[in-house]
């Protein structure tokens, strides 16, 4: 299990379509907008929601110190 260096919240690292690493909140939430499949993340679609795939939120959206880590 990984944790955020700033707020220490549990996170999961995923790879975006462009090959960059992206931190996701570790616990899925119905309000999430990302899906995680085989370590890769992408935006959630209506089909993902219909299939009840776990939805995740980018940790950048929830971390109180996100601006410190964005490039």
Secondary structure, DSSP 8 states (H G I E B T S, - for coil): -EE-TTT--EEEEEE-TTS-EEEEESS--TT--EEEETTEEEE--HHHHHTT---B-BHHHH-TTHHHH--
